Amino acid sequence: MTAREPQTGSDDGGRYPSFSAFYPYYIHEHSNRTCRRIHVVGTGLVIAAFAAFCVTRNAWWLLAMPLVGYGFAWVGHFFFEKNRPATFKYPLWSLMGDFRLFFETVSGRRKF
């Protein structure tokens, strides 16, 4: 557990009460610029794979989505950020964080 995670022993088991409370922790866990860049590329490829599925109706694109998304993200964490992906403890909020990070980056609100 890092210093930015909620304290354990509370009624909620030390979990974040909302995505808004979780997101600053998510950003802290992505402080390495290369890791963030890899996440943005991976999320972009997930979106592209989904678009390819919608066009072709080939289910292989659906299989490619988590492989590409997690593959890129985990490389960023294990080799550049040197931390454990938040996905293991917060799977849904981490996925939401990936897309928020992506859209903040492509809209220019977050530095690439």
C-alpha positions in Angstrom: 0.0 0.0 0.0 1.3 3.4 -0.9 1.0 6.5 1.2 -1.7 7.9 -1.1 -4.0 5.0 -0.6 -6.8 5.3 2.0 -6.1 4.0 5.4 -7.3 0.5 6.2 -9.5 -0.5 9.1 -12.4 1.7 8.1 -15.9 0.4 7.4 -15.2 0.3 3.7 -12.1 -1.8 4.1 -9.8 1.0 3.1 -11.3 1.3 -0.4 -11.9 4.6 -2.1 -15.5 5.8 -1.7 -15.8 7.2 -5.2 -14.0 7.4 -8.6 -13.3 11.1 -7.9 -11.5 10.1 -4.7 -9.6 7.4 -6.6 -8.4 9.4 -9.6 -5.7 11.4 -7.8 -4.2 8.1 -6.6 -4.5 6.8 -10.2 -2.6 9.8 -11.5 0.0 9.5 -8.8 0.6 5.8 -9.9 1.2 7.2 -13.4 3.7 9.9 -12.6 6.3 8.5 -15.1 5.8 10.3 -18.4 6.8 7.2 -20.5 4.3 5.1 -18.5 1.5 7.6 -19.2 2.4 7.7 -22.9 2.3 4.0 -23.2 -1.1 4.0 -21.5 -2.4 6.6 -24.0 -1.2 4.6 -26.9 -2.6 1.3 -25.5 -6.0 2.9 -24.9 -6.0 4.4 -28.3 -5.3 0.9 -29.8 -8.2 -0.5 -27.7 -10.5 2.2 -29.2 -9.2 1.3 -32.7 -9.8 -2.4 -32.1 -13.3 -1.7 -31.0 -13.9 0.4 -34.1 -12.4 -2.5 -36.2 -14.9 -4.9 -34.5 -17.8 -2.5 -35.3 -16.8 -2.4 -38.9 -15.9 -6.0 -39.5 -18.0 -7.8 -36.9 -14.9 -10.0 -36.4 -14.9 -11.1 -32.8 -11.1 -11.4 -32.8 -11.0 -7.6 -32.4 -12.8 -8.0 -29.1 -10.1 -10.4 -27.9 -7.4 -8.0 -29.0 -8.8 -5.2 -26.9 -7.8 -6.4 -23.4 -4.6 -7.9 -24.7 -3.5 -4.6 -26.3 -4.8 -2.5 -23.4 -3.4 -4.4 -20.5 -0.2 -5.4 -22.5 0.7 -1.7 -23.0 -0.3 -0.6 -19.5 1.5 -3.4 -17.7 4.7 -2.8 -19.7 4.5 0.9 -18.6 4.1 -0.1 -14.9 6.6 -2.9 -14.7 9.4 -1.4 -16.7 9.0 2.4 -16.4 6.8 3.2 -13.4 8.2 0.3 -11.4 5.0 -0.3 -9.5 2.1 -2.7 -9.4 -0.8 -1.7 -11.7 -3.9 -0.4 -9.8 -6.0 -2.8 -12.0 -5.2 -5.6 -9.6 -7.0 -3.9 -6.7 -9.3 -1.5 -8.5 -10.2 -3.1 -11.9 -13.2 -0.9 -12.8 -11.9 2.4 -11.6 -8.5 1.7 -13.2 -10.3 1.1 -16.5 -12.2 4.3 -16.0 -9.0 6.1 -15.1 -7.3 4.8 -18.3 -10.0 6.4 -20.5 -10.1 9.6 -18.5 -6.3 9.9 -18.8 -6.6 9.2 -22.6 -9.3 11.8 -23.2 -7.5 14.4 -21.0 -4.3 13.8 -23.0 -5.9 13.9 -26.5 -7.9 17.0 -25.6 -4.7 18.8 -24.4 -5.7 19.0 -20.7 -2.9 16.7 -19.7 0.6 16.9 -21.1 1.7 14.0 -23.3 
